[in-house]
């Protein structure tokens, strides 16, 4: 086995910018070569064959010298300048807070390219409100700049002010926080208690992190890593309870009358670092716009406070420094955005001092600093022909590298969790056959393979081996989504395999349908991926697409704001008192999509339109006066929805379920967990014979109302099986069994695995559902959404001191689930296992039947079998996802929606649905389906509705009246 022995040629940077190309690669063709060794892994490539050829036209990472900005001789190049003096905290406190670290850590920090630019960076932040830093991969900007600023005094001891660092993904936020803690000599923040909304009273280290459902910060935290979503939650604060547009109530005598409510000013932060801004996620764009407004509002408040003699009756408000960091050549875009005045600030602010407001909202100078990275040579290889099956090509390439190339870890970029899990199984299978292959081929025995998956659903403990040192005589293979492009650094990577694809959300205005689709990446993303191979030494990148295909890729990715549903973003902005139509967007969203999102939220009861008329004195009234204007108003329901970190449709359904009683609330909560999982909990085999076998096995779960209730029945049946296994294990442990306890526990887990296999239930997917379900339980408790399993837990806690189960005082274990253990037994406990096959909740002594029937008028015991309240609640959140029977075409439905007149296309029920006509006919059923509710539309050769349930036409009128 060998790689192409062509003349090595260093690839040159693209000298001149080109407009994005819309051409697609030529249609793929399959290219395989059979191994001479009959029993060898079929993925192995032997006898000098390789599907790759050496590229000669582009580099792994862009050279900033090729841009319109001249390359500096030093690592940093300052573009603009002005003056602004920042304040520093006590040098003694800073010196005392930092702990001595291992000399090797200090040496590694000193060797980073960004270290020589420390002084320039600190000075730029002192002098300017906003600084844009363009840093190449490997420069050390994300880990070092927060430390530079802390050492320079930008974090304050009292009043508390932190340095905040935002990340698009939770894995990056947690791993970076832990690394920075090590470098600062601080305790590991992952070992801190998980606050989950509790008071920060305990002491701890200087470094912490905050991600959804997990808060690892203390009163001592001064460097805080967090996801974009978490800083958005902080920006919402308590403003969700305040009507939009309260500026007219602010008197000139008190500039900050509502400062206690203004948690959305991020007053506990002195610096906000927005990292990975080039990814242009919707949340990142929201953070950029809101940070710009907050910065100028705080500056105006400070100026007004100083001008009035610094009155002691009002709190001091410091200025907010903003650092935008990007790894691609788009720095000018961010600099120009922050340099221009905020369009939204003057339109909606609590500041009455117009002079200070005008002064703070002037055009600013924003410097751009360029940081060169530490990048070794990367040899590029493209396929000579397009790969028909890229997953098979990835498998072949990994094995080829493993048996023919020098030591060094491999990073494979893939599209999602399902593809990663499939390749994990294939690699494990082939790895076990490698010794026999090497012996038969008279080859040296290959190193061991350590396979490590990495995707967003994995938490810190589940992804730990990705970042841990590779053992001796072992090659690590990391299978990752695009999370590994720029957000994190994985040590030891020498070889990169790039499929050239990524999953992205695509929203279609007019149909109001959002789908997750596999899309080609951009040239910028491809360079970022290849650059991961040259971080520690010279590396190699294998692209599973041709060089011509690379040239046809767009130069940069499409911002998420122009290709995704904006309803959640609009709701968050309105909760902060912002008008989405005049918000400071980096890129203006599609107006049709924005309008549809607003109408969708009005339909859900989250927003209302209030007509006002301006008076001559600048105030407003509801009476007839001048030309009336319309203004969006957040309703009480919308305030509740904004506080739930799920989609608006799901949050509205949860609220509706809560109104119908604790049983329905539990059902909707659990169904949301199922629908939020990345994959189906039911296995759908492609082989026709196996498919018939699977359908027969799964028929025991089918509920006559459709797929939603069926999915819940599967979940509850699994929990029932887990409970049986747990009881059996407990009985055998307490008995006189000669088998040791570990063997008994293993046999219990095997019993559950066998049940899943026999019923074609995807156990790993259902464990992921239980993981999400546990998080949703915490959210519902915090928002006072009462579920019957929580009620049962309280009953048991009061009457059975020996009971176990989740409680508000649950331990602080990670939320990660372990695929090799029965995680459900620890997360769900005896409470969860006591759900019977119909979802009826049972305690150890008696069944719980709520005496309140809820607004649906259905007794809870009946609801456990009919799921009427469940479907009614879903309808309140999915009113636009309703189909009515089409009389002009058999087995077709027509969508009804008030969002768009063009969104009423016809569709059929997906073949996987329990309500598909073929399955109903086979079962001899003749269900009346004049109207139905679906979760999503799938576009193939036809349009299909997936995850479907029957609804009554009368419910539509009831929901309309409730709105």
Residue, then its C-alpha position, 0 to 999 in steps of 0.5 A: x500500500x502506498x500513497x501517490x509518489x508525485x513531486x511534492x509541491x507547496x500549494x499557493x494561496x488564492x491570489x485574488x478574490x473570486x465571486x462565489x460559484x454556483x456550479x456543482x461537482x460532476x455526478x459522482x461515480x464509484x471507484x473501488x479496488x478489490x484486495x487480493x487478500x480474501x479475508x482482509x477488510x474490504x475497505x483496505x486499499x493495497x498494491x499502491x492504489x490510491x484514489x487521491x492525487x496531489x493538489x497544486x492550487x490552494x493552501x490549507x490556511x489563507x495567508x493574510x498577505x494575499x488580502x487587501x491588507x498588507x501583511x505586517x512583519x510582526x505578528x500583529x498589525x494595527x489598522x486604526x487608532x484612537x484613544x480611550x483609557x480603561x481602568x484596572x483593578x488592584x494589582x495585588x489582588x490579581x497577583x494573589x488570585x493567580x496560582x503558580x503553574x507547571x513550568x511546562x504549561x508556562x512554556x507552552x503559553x509563551x511559545x504561542x504566536x499570539x504571546x508576542x502581541x500581548x501588549x498591542x492587544x491590551x493597549x487596543x482594548x484600553x483605547x477602543x470600545x470595540x476591537x476586531x481580531x483576525x486570528x489564524x488557526x493555532x494562534x492561541x487567541x481564544x485561550x490567551x486573550x482572556x488571560x491577557x485581559x485578566x492580568x491587565x486588570x479588566x476583571x474587577x473584584x468589587x463590584x463584580x465584573x467578569x470577562x465573558x467569552x462566547x462560543x457557538x457550541x457547548x463542547x467548545x465552551x466547556x473544553x476551553x474553560x477547563x484548559x484556561x483554568x489549568x493555565x491559570x492554576x485554577x480548579x477544574x470548573x467541571x468539578x464545581x457543583x452544578x448550580x442549575x439556577x441556585x445562588x452563587x454562594x460557594x467559593x471557587x476558582x477564577x474560571x467557570x463556564x455556563x451552558x444550557x442546564x449546566x452552570x459551573x460558576x461561583x462568586x469568584x468567577x472572573x473569566x466565564x466561558x458560555x454558549x451564545x444561547x446562554x448570554x442571550x438568556x442573560x440578555x433577556x433577564x427579567x425584561x420578559x416581564x416588562x412591556x416593550x417600549x417603556x421609554x416614555x415612562x422615564x423621567x429626566x430626573x432619573x436616568x436609570x429608574x429601572x436599573x434593577x430590572x436591567x439585567x439585559x445590560x450585562x452589568x457584571x461584565x467588563x469585556x465581552x469576547x464574541x469568538x468564532x464570529x465567522x460561523x455566523x450562526x443566528x444566535x451569534x448574529x443576535x449577540x452581535x446586534x445586542x452587544x452593540x446596543x448594550x455597549x452604547x447604552x452603557x456608555x451613554x448611562x455612564x456619561x450622563x451619570x458623570x455629567x450629573x456629578x456622580x450621584x451616590x443614589x445611583x449605581x455606577x455603570x461602567x463601559x462594556x468592551x467588545x472583542x470580536x474574534x474571527x478565523x476567516x478574512x471577514x474582519x472588515x465586515x465586523x469592524x464596519x458593523x460596530x463602527x456605525x451607529x445603532x439604529x435600534x438604540x434611539x428607537x427603544x431605550x430607557x435613557x432620557x438624557x438625549x445628549x448623552x445618548x447622541x454622543x454615545x451613538x456616534x460613529x466609532x473607530x474600530x481597529x483590526x488586529x491580525x494574528x498569524x497562526x502556527x501552521x506547518x505545511x499541509x499536503x493536500x490530496x483530492x480524489x481523482x473521481x467523485x466518491x459515490x458513497x462518501x462514508x465508504x470512502x472515509x472508511x477506506x481512507x482511514x484504514x489506508x492511512x492507518x496501515x501505510x502512514x507514520x504515527x499521528x492521529x486522524x480527524x475525520x469530518x462527517x455530517x452528523x451523529x448517525x453517520x459517525x456512529x455507523x463509521x464507529x461500528x465499521x472501524x471497530x469491525x475492521x480494526x479487529x481484523x487488521x492483525x490477521x490481514x497484516x500476518x497474511x500480507x506479511x505486513x508489520x502489525x499496525x498500531x491499535x485504533x482508538x476511535x473517539x466520536x465528537x458531536x454536539x450532543x456529547x457532554x464533557x465526560x463523554x468526549x473526554x478521550x477526544x482531548x486526552x493524550x493518545x496511549x503509546x502504540x495507538x492511533x486515535x481516530x476522531x470522528x467529528x462534525x464541523x464542531x472541530x473546524x475552529x471551535x476546539x483544538x484536538x492535540x495530536x492530529x496529523x491527518x485530516x479526512x474531509x467529506x466536504x459536507x455538513x448538515x445545515x438548517x434550511x427554511x423555506x419562506x412561504x411553506x414555513x417548513x424548516x428541514x435539516x439538510x446535508x449541504x456542501x461546505x464553503x472553500x473557507x470551511x474546507x481550508x479551516x478543516x485542512x488546517x487542523x492537520x498542521x497544528x503540531x507538525x507537517x500534516x496531510x489532508x485527504x478531501x473526498x471530492x475532486x479539485x474541480x469540485x473544490x473550485x466550485x464551492x462557494x467562497x464563504x458559507x451562507x449566514x444562518x439568518x437567511x436560511x432558518x426559521x426566525x420565530x425563536x429569535x423574534x420572540x427573544x428580541x421582543x422579550x428584550x423589548x427590541x423591535x425585530x424590524x429595526x434591530x441591528x442585524x449584521x445581515x438583514x433577514x429575509x423580509x418574508x421570513x421575518x414577517x411569517x415569524x411575527x405572524x406565527x408568534x401572533x398566531x401562537x398568542x405570544x405577540x400582539x399588535x398594539x396601535x398607538x398614535x403619537x402626540x405633539x409632546x412626544x408621548x403616546x396614547x391609545x386614543x385617536x390623534x395623529x397618524x396611528x402606528x403599529x407596535x409589537x407587544x409581548x403578551x403574558x403567554x409570550x413572556x412565559x414562552x420566552x423563558x422556556x429554552x425550546x422552540x416557540x411551538x414546543x413552549x406553547x404546547x407545554x403551556x397548553x399542556x400545563x393548563x390541561x393538568x399534570x398528566x398531559x404536561x408529563x406526556x407533552x414534556x416527554x414527547x418533546x424530548x423524543x422529537x428533540x432527539x437527533x434520530x428516531x427511537x424506532x429502527x426502520x430497516x431498509x431491507x424489505x424482509x426485515x422491514x416487515x419483521x420490524x413492523x410486526x414487532x412494533x405493532x404492539x406499540x401502535x396507538x390508534x390516534x397516530x404517531x405521537x402517542x405511539x412514540x410515547x408508548x414506545x418510551x414508556x414500554x422501554x421504561x417499564x422494561x428497565x424497571x423490570x430489569x432493575x427489580x430483577x437485579x435487586x432481587x438477585x442481589x438481595x438473594x443467595x445468588x452465587x453470581x457476583x453483583x457486576x455480573x447480575x447488573x450486566x445480565x440486567x442490561x443485556x435483558x434490556x438490550x435484547x428487548x430493544x433488539x426484539x422490538x426494533x427499538x434504538x436503545x442509544x437513541x432512547x437513552x439520548x431521549x432520557x437525557x433530554x427528558x431529564x433536562x426538561x424536567x428541570x426546566x418544567x420545575x423551574x417554570x412551575x409546570x407541574x407534571x404528575x411524576x413530580x407530584x408522585x415524587x413529592x408523595x413518595x418523599x413525604x410518605x416513603x423515606x426509603x424512596x429514590x429518584x430525582x428531586x430538586x436536590x439531585x446530585x451534581x453528576x454530569x448530564x452525559x449518558x453512558x452508552x455502555x451502562x444503563x444510564x436510565x436507571x440512575x437518571x429515571x430511578x424508580x419513579x420513571x420505571x413505574x410508568x405502565x405500558x399506557x403511560x399511567x403513573x404508578x407509585x410503589x403503593x398506589x396509582x396516582x389519578x389526578x382529581x383535576x381534569x384540566x381544561x380538556x374535560x378528560x379524566x387523567x386515567x382516560x387521558x393515559x389511553x386516549x391522549x386527547x389532551x396531548x394532541x390538543x396541546x400539540x395543536x395549540x403549538x402547531x396550528x399551521x401544521x394541520x392538513x385537511x382531507x383533499x376531496x379532489x385526490x385520494x389519500x392526499x391532504x391540503x395544508x391550512x395556514x394563516x402565515x402565507x397564502x402560498x403555503x397550502x400545497x397538497x401532500x401525502x402521509x409518509x410511508x413510515x407513519x402508522x397512519x399510512x393508508x397501506x398500514x391502515x388497510x392491512x390492519x383492517x382499520x377504517x379510521x376517519x381522518x378528515x383532519x390531521x396534525x404533522x410534525x414536518x414535511x419531507x420533500x423527495x419526489x413527492x411531499x410527505x408529512x411525517x409524524x402524524x396524528x388524528x385531530x378532530x375538526x372541532x378542535x381547530x375552532x376551539x383553538x381559534x377561539x382561545x387565541 
